[in-house]
Amino acid sequence: MKKKELDIYDKIVKLMIENDKLVTSKDVNNALNMIQQKIYQSMLEGELTHHLEYEKNSKEEKETENRRNGYSSKNKKLRTNNGEITISMPRDRDGSFEPIIISKRQRVLNDMDDSIICMYAKGMSLSDITDIIKQTYKIEVSTSFVSTIVKQVTTDLEEWNNRPLKSFYPFIYVDCLYTYVKEELISVKRPVYVIIGIDITGHKEVIGIWLGDSNGEGAYFWRQIFEELKYRGVEDILYVSMDGLNGLTESIGEVYPRAQTQRCIVHLTRNLYGICPKKGAKEIISDFKKIYTSSNLEQGLLELENFKIKNQDKKKIIDKVEEYMEYIKPLFELPQEIRKIIYTTNPIESVNSALRKVTRGKGSFPNEEALMKVLFLRIQDLEKKWIKGMRGWNIVLQQLVELHKERITKYLKI
């Protein structure tokens, strides 16, 4: 802030203290509300002047037949961080004036509006939000009032669900979390599928979220999703990292036949851990890790043989690891930097963990829309922090160009 502006504010503060005799915090809030009221009133008058294209009380010839028409019969009460202010809404004769700073239907100033949406995004109930507003702002609001503000998120969600996507994603991750939704008064466990993409600049984004059926999905469901991605502009995908979701691999192959799918090794490790004896489980998992983190296939196969010898009395575990080699072997065809990116869905695991925080412990959501709004708002909150791209992306991009040539270069900005 410039020194001149600071001097002006200093003078205002001194005048307020001298003339208003501010003693308590309530006095301060009342004074701040009065200032806010006069500022917004003045700004509304300025908006109307701009709309009519002539100054108030101007005697000059007007270019429009439209004129000022006093004020609305009812004053508008606005809730603010400091309480409540009253505004007189100026009118014009033909009713074409649509103020921007305070819209005709607005009942709360944007800072509180944003606070309510932020609290809702973190999974707070409507009654929790009203309690916090009462404690923080000393304002009584109803749950229906909070609900009205949250409803505006519906439009944003629809726009987000239908927004155009980027043409190319070198990597995408597909995973699922579960939550409960009311269906005809019964709580039903529903899967929420999340797809995250890494774009050509190495930046992460949530491509979309889809609510699945309680009976599980198959190839038709996944084909619809990937056809939707294609319709929204995704022309090509290089690698898809995923858990073993039913029908997913086949559907990707139909819509994006050149995409390479990769089972998440972290999920495989968890499955393996589940059949390990409690005693010695950590050592078994550690030995399994030596296989998929080997520098090349030859070393990986050697580590597999060592694993089999060491665990020769555990046939079930050896059979499972040999089964997993189907997903591990293709990794050794790739540079280590790319391998590290696709052998785990960790980038999406952290997102799902954040989403679970706003769904877990909340009971059942009353309907699908309420669930999707909470998840959407949480995603918006998360994406604000995703400023930096993936670490070491320049090396990864160079390797991708060497491997895929024109599939990459056609999307690079020269």
VMD Tcl script that draws the C-alpha trace (Angstrom):
set ca {
  {0.00 0.00 0.00}
  {1.30 3.45 -0.90}
  {2.28 5.96 1.78}
  {-0.36 8.43 0.58}
  {-3.10 5.81 1.07}
  {-1.76 4.93 4.52}
  {-1.83 8.60 5.53}
  {-5.48 8.85 4.48}
  {-6.42 5.76 6.53}
  {-4.51 7.13 9.52}
  {-6.53 10.36 9.35}
  {-9.80 8.40 9.12}
  {-8.90 6.28 12.14}
  {-7.93 9.38 14.18}
  {-11.19 11.13 13.30}
  {-13.21 8.04 14.24}
  {-11.47 7.70 17.59}
  {-11.78 11.42 18.39}
  {-15.40 11.88 17.33}
  {-17.03 8.51 17.93}
  {-15.31 7.80 21.25}
  {-14.60 4.17 20.41}
  {-14.26 2.21 23.65}
  {-15.43 -1.37 23.18}
  {-15.04 -3.87 20.32}
  {-18.77 -3.40 19.69}
  {-18.16 0.31 19.13}
  {-15.44 -0.56 16.61}
  {-17.70 -3.00 14.77}
  {-20.51 -0.45 14.61}
  {-18.14 2.18 13.26}
  {-16.74 -0.22 10.65}
  {-20.26 -1.15 9.60}
  {-21.15 2.52 9.17}
  {-18.09 3.02 6.97}
  {-18.92 -0.09 4.94}
  {-22.47 1.08 4.50}
  {-21.42 4.50 3.19}
  {-18.77 2.99 0.89}
  {-21.18 0.50 -0.69}
  {-23.91 3.12 -0.96}
  {-21.49 5.45 -2.76}
  {-20.32 2.67 -5.07}
  {-23.90 1.80 -6.00}
  {-24.56 5.44 -6.84}
  {-21.42 5.41 -8.98}
  {-22.57 2.27 -10.80}
  {-25.90 3.90 -11.63}
  {-24.10 7.02 -12.89}
  {-22.00 4.83 -15.18}
  {-25.12 2.98 -16.35}
  {-27.04 6.19 -17.17}
  {-23.94 7.96 -18.54}
  {-24.59 11.21 -16.73}
  {-23.75 12.64 -13.32}
  {-26.37 13.07 -10.64}
  {-28.08 16.52 -10.78}
  {-26.45 17.17 -14.17}
  {-28.19 19.95 -16.13}
  {-26.58 18.97 -19.42}
  {-28.51 17.40 -22.29}
  {-28.82 13.62 -21.79}
  {-28.13 11.02 -24.47}
  {-30.66 8.62 -22.96}
  {-34.30 8.85 -21.94}
  {-33.62 6.70 -18.92}
  {-33.40 8.60 -15.61}
  {-32.81 8.05 -11.91}
  {-35.93 6.89 -10.13}
  {-35.19 7.20 -6.43}
  {-34.67 4.07 -4.36}
  {-36.36 0.72 -3.81}
  {-39.26 0.91 -1.36}
  {-37.56 -1.57 0.96}
  {-34.01 -1.09 2.18}
  {-31.69 -4.05 1.64}
  {-30.17 -5.60 4.75}
  {-26.79 -7.21 4.17}
  {-24.93 -9.50 6.53}
  {-21.24 -8.71 6.90}
  {-18.34 -10.00 8.97}
  {-19.09 -7.29 11.54}
  {-22.85 -7.57 11.72}
  {-25.50 -6.10 9.46}
  {-25.70 -3.00 7.27}
  {-28.64 -1.35 5.51}
  {-28.38 -0.20 1.90}
  {-30.81 1.86 -0.15}
  {-30.84 0.35 -3.65}
  {-30.96 3.07 -6.34}
  {-33.35 2.55 -9.28}
  {-33.71 3.75 -12.85}
  {-36.97 4.34 -14.71}
  {-36.80 1.48 -17.21}
  {-35.51 -1.05 -14.67}
  {-32.40 -1.93 -16.72}
  {-29.92 -1.16 -13.90}
  {-28.24 -4.37 -12.64}
  {-25.71 -3.46 -9.94}
  {-22.51 -5.53 -9.79}
  {-21.02 -4.66 -6.41}
  {-24.23 -5.79 -4.69}
  {-26.67 -7.75 -6.83}
  {-30.41 -7.34 -6.44}
  {-30.83 -10.76 -4.84}
  {-27.71 -10.66 -2.68}
  {-28.21 -10.88 1.07}
  {-24.65 -11.39 2.29}
  {-21.34 -9.81 1.32}
  {-18.94 -12.05 -0.58}
  {-16.40 -12.58 2.19}
  {-18.98 -14.29 4.38}
  {-20.37 -16.06 1.33}
  {-16.91 -17.50 0.64}
  {-16.50 -18.48 4.29}
  {-19.76 -20.45 4.25}
  {-18.80 -22.28 1.06}
  {-15.33 -22.99 2.44}
  {-16.80 -24.52 5.61}
  {-19.23 -26.60 3.55}
  {-16.30 -27.77 1.38}
  {-14.59 -29.10 4.50}
  {-17.58 -31.31 5.20}
  {-19.31 -29.26 7.92}
  {-23.04 -29.71 8.30}
  {-25.44 -26.78 7.76}
  {-26.16 -26.59 11.51}
  {-22.41 -26.58 12.29}
  {-21.95 -23.66 9.90}
  {-24.77 -21.63 11.45}
  {-23.23 -22.18 14.90}
  {-19.79 -21.02 13.74}
  {-21.25 -17.93 12.05}
  {-23.07 -17.09 15.26}
  {-19.89 -17.49 17.34}
  {-17.58 -15.76 14.86}
  {-19.72 -13.00 13.37}
  {-22.33 -12.69 16.13}
  {-25.05 -13.09 13.50}
  {-28.11 -15.33 13.69}
  {-28.66 -17.19 10.41}
  {-30.89 -20.16 9.64}
  {-29.83 -23.43 8.04}
  {-32.12 -22.56 5.10}
  {-30.14 -19.33 4.61}
  {-26.85 -21.29 4.50}
  {-28.46 -23.84 2.18}
  {-29.45 -21.05 -0.23}
  {-25.82 -19.88 -0.47}
  {-24.56 -23.44 -0.99}
  {-27.09 -23.97 -3.81}
  {-25.10 -21.63 -6.01}
  {-22.42 -24.35 -6.03}
  {-24.74 -26.52 -8.16}
  {-24.18 -24.31 -11.20}
  {-20.42 -24.32 -10.66}
  {-20.45 -28.12 -10.35}
  {-22.39 -28.54 -13.60}
  {-19.99 -26.24 -15.43}
  {-16.98 -28.09 -14.00}
  {-18.40 -31.49 -14.97}
  {-18.87 -30.32 -18.57}
  {-15.79 -28.13 -19.01}
  {-13.49 -28.77 -22.00}
  {-10.43 -30.83 -21.05}
  {-6.87 -30.64 -22.32}
  {-6.04 -32.47 -25.53}
  {-3.28 -34.61 -24.08}
  {-2.42 -36.24 -20.75}
  {0.82 -38.25 -20.55}
  {-0.38 -39.83 -17.29}
  {-3.74 -40.39 -15.68}
  {-4.63 -42.15 -12.43}
  {-7.93 -43.89 -11.70}
  {-9.03 -44.86 -8.21}
  {-12.10 -45.21 -6.05}
  {-13.36 -44.35 -2.58}
  {-16.61 -45.30 -0.87}
  {-19.23 -43.34 1.01}
  {-22.87 -43.66 2.00}
  {-25.86 -42.05 0.27}
  {-29.53 -42.28 1.21}
  {-31.68 -44.19 -1.28}
  {-35.35 -44.39 -0.32}
  {-34.50 -43.83 3.36}
  {-31.85 -46.57 3.30}
  {-28.10 -45.85 3.54}
  {-26.31 -47.44 0.59}
  {-22.54 -47.72 0.16}
  {-21.63 -46.09 -3.15}
  {-18.29 -45.96 -4.98}
  {-16.92 -42.58 -6.09}
  {-14.47 -42.86 -8.97}
  {-11.81 -40.17 -9.27}
  {-9.59 -39.55 -12.32}
  {-6.52 -37.34 -12.04}
  {-4.39 -36.24 -14.99}
  {-0.82 -34.98 -15.33}
  {-0.69 -32.61 -18.30}
  {2.21 -31.96 -20.67}
  {3.60 -29.28 -18.33}
  {3.76 -31.73 -15.42}
  {0.86 -30.15 -13.52}
  {-1.82 -32.18 -11.79}
  {-5.57 -31.70 -12.09}
  {-8.69 -33.63 -11.16}
  {-10.25 -34.53 -14.50}
  {-13.50 -35.64 -12.98}
  {-15.47 -37.54 -10.34}
  {-18.21 -40.06 -11.06}
  {-20.66 -41.72 -8.68}
  {-20.99 -45.44 -9.33}
  {-23.73 -47.93 -8.62}
  {-23.86 -49.92 -5.39}
  {-23.81 -53.15 -7.41}
  {-20.45 -52.39 -9.05}
  {-19.51 -51.35 -12.55}
  {-18.20 -53.05 -15.65}
  {-16.85 -52.33 -19.11}
  {-19.97 -50.43 -20.25}
  {-19.71 -47.95 -17.36}
  {-16.01 -47.29 -18.01}
  {-16.47 -47.01 -21.74}
  {-19.05 -44.27 -21.15}
  {-16.60 -42.36 -18.96}
  {-13.72 -42.54 -21.44}
  {-16.04 -41.69 -24.33}
  {-17.05 -38.64 -22.29}
  {-13.38 -37.65 -21.86}
  {-12.91 -37.95 -25.62}
  {-16.01 -35.83 -26.28}
  {-14.66 -33.17 -23.90}
  {-11.42 -32.90 -25.86}
  {-8.96 -35.56 -24.63}
  {-7.31 -36.83 -27.81}
  {-4.57 -39.04 -26.39}
  {-3.36 -40.64 -23.15}
  {-0.01 -42.41 -22.74}
  {-0.22 -44.24 -19.41}
  {-3.11 -45.14 -17.13}
  {-2.24 -46.17 -13.57}
  {-5.09 -47.90 -11.75}
  {-6.26 -50.52 -9.34}
  {-7.90 -53.68 -10.72}
  {-11.28 -52.07 -11.44}
  {-13.59 -54.41 -13.35}
  {-13.80 -53.68 -17.08}
  {-11.49 -50.66 -16.95}
  {-8.56 -52.04 -18.98}
  {-10.81 -53.28 -21.80}
  {-12.70 -49.98 -22.02}
  {-9.54 -47.89 -22.18}
  {-8.26 -50.12 -24.97}
  {-11.43 -49.52 -26.98}
  {-11.45 -45.74 -26.64}
  {-7.69 -45.07 -26.39}
  {-6.08 -48.14 -28.01}
  {-2.55 -46.75 -27.76}
  {-2.74 -46.07 -24.00}
  {-0.71 -48.38 -21.76}
  {-2.44 -49.50 -18.56}
  {-0.52 -50.25 -15.40}
  {-1.80 -51.91 -12.23}
  {-0.81 -49.95 -9.14}
  {1.98 -51.83 -7.36}
  {0.98 -50.25 -4.03}
  {-2.45 -51.88 -4.31}
  {-0.85 -55.19 -5.23}
  {1.42 -54.89 -2.20}
  {-1.55 -54.32 0.07}
  {-3.28 -57.38 -1.36}
  {-0.12 -59.43 -0.80}
  {0.18 -58.15 2.77}
  {-3.37 -59.36 3.40}
  {-2.40 -63.00 2.84}
  {0.94 -62.82 4.69}
  {1.33 -64.32 8.17}
  {1.56 -61.58 10.78}
  {4.96 -62.78 11.82}
  {7.39 -62.01 9.02}
  {4.93 -59.97 6.90}
  {7.17 -56.88 6.82}
  {10.15 -58.94 5.62}
  {8.07 -60.56 2.86}
  {6.86 -57.17 1.65}
  {10.41 -55.80 1.79}
  {11.65 -58.70 -0.37}
  {8.76 -58.16 -2.80}
  {9.73 -54.49 -3.12}
  {13.23 -55.55 -4.23}
  {11.62 -57.17 -7.29}
  {9.68 -54.20 -8.66}
  {12.33 -51.62 -7.73}
  {15.11 -53.48 -9.53}
  {17.07 -51.47 -12.09}
  {16.24 -53.87 -14.96}
  {14.27 -57.01 -15.78}
  {17.26 -59.33 -15.37}
  {17.84 -58.12 -11.82}
  {14.10 -58.25 -11.16}
  {13.91 -61.92 -12.20}
  {16.94 -62.67 -10.01}
  {15.18 -61.03 -7.04}
  {12.09 -63.12 -7.86}
  {14.14 -66.32 -7.64}
  {15.63 -65.16 -4.33}
  {12.10 -64.45 -3.09}
  {10.90 -67.93 -4.08}
  {13.84 -69.65 -2.39}
  {13.44 -67.63 0.80}
  {9.68 -68.30 0.94}
  {9.57 -71.80 -0.51}
  {7.28 -72.99 2.28}
  {4.69 -70.32 1.42}
  {3.23 -71.54 -1.88}
  {0.19 -69.24 -1.76}
  {2.40 -66.16 -1.47}
  {4.79 -67.33 -4.21}
  {1.86 -67.99 -6.57}
  {0.50 -64.50 -5.91}
  {3.88 -62.83 -6.57}
  {4.33 -64.81 -9.81}
  {0.84 -63.70 -10.83}
  {1.84 -60.07 -10.16}
  {4.84 -60.37 -12.49}
  {2.41 -59.85 -15.36}
  {2.06 -56.25 -14.19}
  {5.67 -55.76 -13.08}
  {7.56 -56.92 -16.19}
  {6.28 -54.11 -18.50}
  {7.72 -51.55 -16.08}
  {11.28 -52.59 -16.93}
  {10.75 -51.46 -20.53}
  {10.60 -47.87 -19.28}
  {13.16 -45.44 -17.84}
  {13.27 -45.42 -14.07}
  {11.84 -41.87 -13.82}
  {8.70 -42.83 -15.78}
  {8.48 -46.15 -13.95}
  {8.27 -44.34 -10.60}
  {5.40 -42.22 -11.88}
  {3.18 -45.04 -13.14}
  {3.79 -47.97 -10.79}
  {1.82 -46.29 -8.03}
  {-1.41 -44.29 -7.80}
  {0.04 -42.26 -4.91}
  {-0.82 -38.92 -6.60}
  {-4.49 -39.88 -6.46}
  {-4.24 -41.61 -3.07}
  {-3.44 -38.27 -1.41}
  {-6.47 -36.71 -3.09}
  {-8.75 -39.53 -2.02}
  {-7.44 -39.19 1.52}
  {-8.46 -35.51 1.50}
  {-11.87 -36.40 0.07}
  {-12.43 -39.05 2.74}
  {-11.92 -36.38 5.40}
  {-15.08 -34.60 4.22}
  {-17.15 -37.79 3.87}
  {-16.01 -40.01 6.74}
  {-17.95 -39.63 9.96}
  {-20.73 -37.62 8.29}
  {-23.22 -40.48 8.17}
  {-25.18 -40.79 4.94}
  {-25.48 -37.93 2.50}
  {-29.17 -37.08 1.88}
  {-28.77 -37.43 -1.89}
  {-26.23 -37.73 -4.72}
  {-26.15 -33.98 -5.36}
  {-25.18 -33.16 -1.77}
  {-22.30 -35.65 -1.92}
  {-21.01 -34.43 -5.27}
  {-21.11 -30.78 -4.16}
  {-19.04 -31.49 -1.06}
  {-16.48 -33.46 -3.11}
  {-16.35 -30.77 -5.80}
  {-15.75 -27.98 -3.29}
  {-13.01 -30.01 -1.61}
  {-11.33 -30.56 -4.98}
  {-11.47 -26.84 -5.72}
  {-9.82 -26.22 -2.37}
  {-7.08 -28.79 -3.07}
  {-6.29 -27.55 -6.58}
  {-5.49 -24.06 -5.29}
  {-2.36 -25.57 -3.73}
  {-1.20 -27.37 -6.88}
  {0.93 -24.53 -8.18}
  {4.16 -26.42 -8.72}
  {4.54 -29.06 -11.40}
  {5.91 -32.55 -10.89}
  {9.50 -32.67 -9.65}
  {12.06 -33.57 -12.34}
  {9.47 -33.08 -15.08}
  {11.98 -31.85 -17.70}
  {13.81 -35.19 -17.59}
  {10.53 -37.12 -17.75}
  {9.32 -35.06 -20.69}
  {12.57 -35.65 -22.57}
  {12.22 -39.39 -22.02}
  {8.61 -39.33 -23.18}
  {9.65 -37.58 -26.39}
  {12.30 -40.23 -27.01}
  {9.79 -43.02 -26.45}
  {6.72 -41.60 -28.20}
  {8.09 -38.96 -30.57}
  {5.23 -37.31 -32.52}
  {2.61 -38.36 -29.96}
  {4.34 -35.88 -27.63}
  {5.86 -33.28 -29.94}
  {2.53 -32.43 -31.60}
  {1.32 -31.07 -28.24}
  {4.46 -29.20 -27.30}
  {4.34 -25.43 -27.73}
  {7.23 -24.34 -29.91}
}
mol new
graphics top color blue
foreach p $ca { graphics top sphere $p radius 0.5 }
foreach p [lrange $ca 0 end-1] q [lrange $ca 1 end] { graphics top cylinder $p $q radius 0.2 }
display resetview
